């Protein structure tokens, strides 16, 4: 998923201190900083809502790098809003102004970025042997090189308030018809079924991977291949509108004025029973209401219960720019993300899932919820949809929600975006 998330209206820049880890490149070389020197490092992560946790961890970098290498590292931490981040990053990469370390979506962006030569080969770095076997493939490119360290691994569909469901005697629905029945029962009890928060285009975009992921498991298994060959169409994905229409007709008001943080607060305080969203907002939700009892469930998109599955994804991951002039410290940075001593507390504070063998913190309740579906075989890997198509879907679905676009116009926009991507990336 990006899955990527955040709310901010402008790029946030803060100057911090950081560093440390291994200093060897994959070829055994070191682009080294001498003891007693000062190094500036540019880091780009589109998660400003988690800034305090990154700040704290960077302070730990400072202490370790200073103690072990006697190097001062000034880190320019750039945290743009998620809607703008992909374009900002692409512009920076194309203009030879790449950050030394930058976040990217593993599924969507590793293939084109690696093909373009933007990513440093990290295969020989110490963190690689720490990765869980289930996670490592997601940060490995087509040539077999590990090119990023994963931050977020996700199991998601939608969030629901367990206490509301229990009070109303509701079971998690397995089909669209069952979801409609849940909606009617909630409305009869004067409970708003869905939280809507479409101010940021990446949020309505979530309906796209949920629909494509489900349908490519059954009746449209060749959809991605056909789209990559300019032979398919999103007309095969019309189920997207069935669930999107149901949610929008039974949700909170003024969706285009509500962003992710406001949506988190509303959901946390019980203003709606469900939210088409992932557990990446857990930290923000729990800030608003530490006592909320929420779960994760797969989103029904039709009346085939076999299509109701959890989305499994590795999203936000950190890569090192192949053109970095501070490669030693950049490699230190990504290795410290999976530091033997400090990493578990960092990931737990972020409310991220364990991704490495060194992670020893207890998994969160919503992770256990999703794991049930995974263990039952009711899960699929996040579909590989070009980021440009996802970006277009967010804008198009905002337009559809507001009545500016109809279904056919949305389909045409997505088809065009995928064909444009193919033309550039052949």
C-alpha positions in Angstrom: 0.0 0.0 0.0 1.2 2.2 0.4 0.6 1.6 0.9 1.7 5.6 1.8 -0.1 7.7 4.4 0.0 11.2 6.1 -1.7 14.5 6.3 0.2 17.7 5.8 -0.2 20.6 3.5 3.5 21.2 2.8 6.8 19.5 2.9 8.1 19.4 6.4 11.8 19.7 6.8 13.7 19.4 10.0 17.4 19.1 10.7 18.3 16.3 13.0 21.3 14.2 13.9 21.8 10.5 13.0 23.9 7.6 11.7 25.5 4.3 12.3 25.7 0.6 11.4 27.8 -1.2 8.8 30.0 0.9 6.5 30.7 -1.6 3.8 29.2 -1.4 0.3 28.0 -4.6 -1.4 31.3 -4.7 -3.3 33.3 -4.3 -0.1 34.1 -0.7 -0.7 33.5 2.2 1.7 32.6 5.7 0.6 33.9 6.7 4.0 33.6 9.5 6.4 36.7 10.1 8.5 36.7 10.0 12.2 35.9 13.4 13.6 34.1 14.5 10.4 30.6 15.9 9.9 28.4 14.4 7.2 25.0 15.6 6.0 22.4 13.0 5.0 19.1 13.6 3.2 16.3 11.3 4.3 12.9 11.3 2.6 9.9 9.5 4.3 6.3 10.4 3.7 5.0 9.7 7.2 4.9 13.0 9.1 2.3 11.7 11.5 5.0 9.4 12.9 7.7 12.1 13.0 8.2 12.0 16.8 9.2 8.4 16.6 11.6 8.9 13.8 13.1 11.9 15.7 13.7 9.8 18.8 15.3 7.0 16.8 17.5 9.4 15.0 18.7 10.7 18.3 19.8 7.2 19.1 21.6 7.1 15.8 23.4 10.2 16.9 24.7 8.7 20.1 25.8 5.4 18.5 27.5 6.9 15.5 29.4 9.4 17.6 30.4 6.7 20.1 31.5 4.1 17.6 32.9 6.2 14.7 33.3 9.7 16.1 31.2 11.1 13.2 28.6 13.8 13.4 25.8 13.2 11.0 23.3 16.0 10.2 20.2 14.5 8.9 17.8 16.5 6.8 14.5 14.6 7.3 12.0 15.5 4.6 8.5 14.3 5.3 6.1 15.3 2.5 2.3 14.5 2.5 1.6 11.1 1.0 -0.4 12.5 -1.9 2.5 14.6 -3.1 5.4 12.3 -2.2 5.6 10.0 -5.3 5.8 12.9 -7.7 8.3 14.8 -5.5 10.5 11.8 -5.3 10.3 11.0 -9.0 11.2 14.6 -9.8 14.2 14.5 -7.4 15.5 11.3 -8.8 15.1 12.4 -12.4 16.9 15.7 -11.8 19.9 14.1 -10.0 18.8 15.5 -6.7 18.0 12.2 -5.0 17.8 11.9 -1.2 20.5 9.7 0.2 17.9 7.5 1.8 14.3 7.4 0.7 11.0 5.6 1.3 9.3 3.8 -1.5 6.4 1.3 -1.8 8.0 -2.1 -2.1 5.4 -3.7 -4.4 4.6 -0.7 -6.7 8.0 1.1 -6.9 10.9 -1.3 -6.5 10.4 -2.7 -10.1 10.5 0.6 -12.0 13.0 2.3 -9.7 15.4 -0.7 -9.8 15.1 -0.9 -13.6 16.0 2.8 -13.8 19.1 2.3 -11.8 18.1 4.4 -8.8 18.5 1.8 -6.1 21.7 0.7 -4.4 22.3 -3.1 -4.2 22.0 -3.8 -0.4 22.3 -7.6 -0.7 25.5 -7.7 1.2 24.3 -5.6 4.1 24.0 -7.1 7.6 20.3 -6.4 7.9 19.5 -8.8 5.0 20.2 -12.0 7.0 17.8 -10.7 9.8 14.8 -10.5 7.5 11.9 -13.0 7.9 11.8 -15.4 4.9 8.2 -14.2 4.2 9.3 -10.6 4.0 12.6 -10.7 2.1 11.1 -11.4 -1.4 9.1 -8.1 -1.3 12.3 -6.0 -1.1 14.1 -8.1 -3.7 14.2 -6.9 -7.3 13.8 -8.9 -10.5 17.5 -9.6 -10.7 17.5 -11.1 -7.2 19.1 -8.1 -5.4 17.8 -6.9 -2.0 17.3 -3.1 -2.6 15.4 -1.9 0.5 14.9 -2.5 4.2 11.1 -3.0 4.9 9.4 -0.9 7.5 5.7 -1.8 7.1 4.3 -5.2 6.4 0.5 -5.2 6.4 -2.6 -7.4 6.5 -5.6 -5.2 5.7 -9.1 -4.8 4.3 -11.1 -2.6 6.6 -11.2 -1.7 10.2 -14.3 -2.3 12.4 -15.3 -1.4 15.9 -15.5 -4.8 17.7 -17.5 -3.4 20.6 -20.2 -1.9 18.3 -20.4 -5.2 16.4 -20.7 -7.2 19.6 -23.4 -4.8 21.1 -25.4 -5.1 17.9 -25.0 -8.9 17.6 -23.2 -8.5 14.2 -20.9 -11.0 12.6 -18.1 -10.0 10.2 -19.8 -10.2 6.7 -18.4 -12.6 4.1 -20.4 -11.4 1.1 -21.6 -8.1 -0.3 -25.2 -9.1 0.6 -24.2 -9.8 4.2 -22.4 -6.4 4.3 -25.7 -4.7 3.2 -27.5 -6.5 6.0 -24.9 -5.3 8.5 -25.3 -1.7 7.2 -29.1 -1.9 7.6 -28.8 -3.2 11.2 -26.4 -0.4 12.1 -28.6 2.2 10.6 -31.6 0.9 12.5 -29.6 1.4 15.7 -28.8 5.0 14.6 -25.1 4.1 14.1 -23.3 5.4 11.0 -21.9 2.4 9.2 -18.8 3.9 7.5 -16.3 6.6 8.2 -15.5 8.5 5.0 -12.2 10.5 4.6 -11.4 11.3 1.0 -9.6 14.6 1.4 -6.3 12.8 0.5 -6.6 10.9 -2.8 -4.6 7.9 -1.6 -7.5 6.9 0.7 -10.3 6.3 -1.8 -7.5 4.7 -3.9 -7.5 1.8 -1.4 -10.6 0.4 -3.0 -8.5 -0.3 -6.1 -6.0 -2.9 -4.8 -8.8 -4.4 -2.7 -10.9 -5.0 -5.8 -8.1 -6.0 -8.1 -6.5 -8.2 -5.5 -9.7 -10.1 -4.9 -10.8 -10.5 -8.5 -7.4 -11.6 -9.8 -7.8 -14.6 -7.4 -10.9 -15.9 -9.2 -12.6 -14.8 -12.4 -10.0 -12.4 -13.7 -6.7 -14.1 -13.0 -5.0 -12.7 -16.1 -6.1 -9.1 -15.5 -2.6 -7.8 -14.6 -0.9 -9.5 -17.5 -3.5 -8.2 -19.9 -3.2 -4.6 -18.6 0.6 -4.9 -18.8 0.2 -5.9 -22.5 -2.3 -3.1 -23.3 -5.0 -5.8 -23.8 -7.2 -5.3 -20.7 -9.6 -2.8 -19.2 -10.9 -1.8 -15.8 -14.3 -2.7 -17.1 -13.5 -6.1 -15.6 -13.3 -4.5 -12.2 -16.8 -3.0 -12.0 -17.3 -4.7 -8.7 -15.2 -1.7 -7.4 -18.3 0.5 -7.8 -20.6 -1.9 -6.1 -18.7 -1.7 -2.8 -17.7 2.0 -3.2 -21.3 3.0 -3.8 -22.5 1.0 -0.8 -19.9 2.6 1.5 -20.5 6.2 0.2 -24.3 5.9 0.6 -23.9 4.9 4.2 -21.1 7.0 5.5 -20.2 10.1 7.3 -20.6 13.5 5.7 -18.2 15.9 3.9 -15.8 13.2 3.0 -13.7 15.4 0.8 -13.0 17.7 3.8 -11.8 14.9 6.1 -8.2 13.6 5.9 -6.6 10.5 7.5 -5.9 12.0 10.9 -9.4 13.4 11.3 -10.8 10.1 10.1 -8.7 8.2 12.7 -10.1 10.4 15.4 -13.7 10.0 14.3 -13.3 6.2 14.0 -11.6 6.0 17.3 -14.4 7.9 19.1 -17.1 5.6 17.6 -18.6 8.0 15.0 -18.8 5.1 12.6 -18.6 1.4 12.9 -16.3 0.7 10.0 -13.5 2.4 8.0 -12.1 1.2 4.7 -8.5 1.6 5.9 -5.5 -0.3 7.1 -3.9 -0.8 10.5 -1.2 1.6 9.5 -3.3 4.2 11.3 -3.3 2.2 14.5 -0.9 4.5 16.3 -3.0 7.6 15.4 -6.3 5.8 16.3 -5.0 4.8 19.7 -3.8 8.3 20.5 -7.4 9.4 20.2 -8.8 6.5 22.1 -6.4 4.1 23.8 -9.3 1.9 24.9 -10.8 1.3 21.4 -11.3 -2.4 20.5 -10.9 -2.5 16.8 -10.3 -5.4 14.4 -9.2 -6.0 10.8 -11.4 -7.9 8.3 -11.4 -8.6 4.6 -13.7 -6.4 2.5 -16.5 -8.2 0.6 -16.8 -6.9 -3.0 -19.3 -9.3 -4.4 -21.4 -12.3 -3.3 -18.6 -14.9 -3.8 -17.3 -15.5 -0.3 -14.1 -17.0 -1.9 -13.2 -13.5 -3.1 -13.4 -12.1 0.4 -9.8 -12.2 1.4 -7.2 -10.2 3.3 -4.6 -8.2 1.4 -1.0 -9.0 2.3 1.5 -6.3 1.5 4.9 -4.9 2.2 4.6 -1.2 1.7 6.9 1.5 3.1 10.5 0.5 2.7 13.8 2.4 2.8 16.2 2.4 -0.1 19.6 4.0 -0.6 20.2 6.1 -3.7 22.8 4.6 -6.0 24.1 8.1 -6.6 24.5 9.0 -2.9 27.7 10.7 -2.2 27.3 9.8 1.5 26.9 6.1 1.0 28.7 4.9 4.1 26.4 6.8 6.4 23.4 6.0 4.2 24.2 2.3 4.6 24.7 2.9 8.4 21.2 4.4 8.5 19.3 1.5 6.8 21.3 -1.1 8.9 20.4 0.7 12.1 16.7 0.4 11.2 17.1 -3.3 12.0 19.6 -2.8 14.9 19.8 -5.9 17.2 19.3 -3.8 20.3 17.1 -0.9 19.4 14.9 -2.0 16.4 12.2 -3.9 18.3 11.2 -0.9 20.4 11.2 1.3 17.3 8.8 -0.9 15.3 6.6 -1.5 18.3 6.3 2.3 18.9 5.4 2.8 15.3 2.8 0.0 15.6 4.4 -1.8 12.7 4.5 -5.6 12.4 7.7 -7.6 13.1 9.7 -8.0 9.9 12.9 -9.5 11.2 14.1 -12.4 13.3 15.4 -10.0 15.9 12.0 -8.5 16.5 10.7 -9.9 19.8 7.7 -7.7 20.6 4.2 -9.2 21.0 2.1 -8.8 17.9 -0.9 -6.5 18.1 -4.5 -7.8 18.3 -5.4 -6.6 14.8 -2.4 -8.5 13.5 -3.8 -11.7 15.1 -7.2 -10.9 13.6 -5.7 -10.8 10.1 -3.5 -13.8 10.7 -6.6 -16.0 11.1 -7.6 -15.4 7.5 -4.0 -15.9 6.3 -3.8 -19.3 8.1 -7.1 -20.3 6.5 -5.8 -19.5 3.1 -8.1 -16.4 2.8 -5.4 -14.0 1.7 -3.7 -12.7 -1.4 -0.5 -10.7 -2.2 -1.0 -7.0 -2.8 -1.4 -6.7 -6.6 1.4 -5.1 -8.5 -0.4 -2.0 -9.9 1.7 0.9 -11.2 1.9 3.8 -8.8 0.8 6.1 -11.5 -2.4 4.1 -11.9 -3.0 4.2 -8.2 -2.5 7.9 -8.1 -5.0 8.3 -11.0 -7.5 6.1 -9.2 -7.5 8.2 -6.1 -8.2 11.4 -8.1 -10.8 9.6 -10.2 -12.7 8.2 -7.3 -12.7 11.6 -5.6 -14.3 12.9 -8.8 -16.7 10.0 -8.8 -17.7 10.6 -5.2 -18.4 14.2 -5.9 -20.4 13.4 -9.0 -17.9 15.0 -11.5 -17.1 11.6 -13.1 -19.3 8.6 -13.9 -18.2 5.0 -13.9 -17.2 4.9 -17.5 -15.1 8.0 -17.1 -13.3 6.5 -14.2 -12.6 3.3 -16.1 -11.3 5.3 -19.1 -9.0 7.3 -16.9 -7.5 4.2 -15.3 -7.1 2.4 -18.6 -5.3 5.5 -20.0 -3.0 5.8 -17.0 -1.9 2.1 -17.3 -1.3 2.5 -21.1 0.8 5.6 -20.4 2.8 3.7 -17.8 3.4 0.9 -20.3 4.6 3.3 -23.0 7.2 4.8 -20.6 8.3 1.6 -19.0 8.7 -0.8 -22.0 
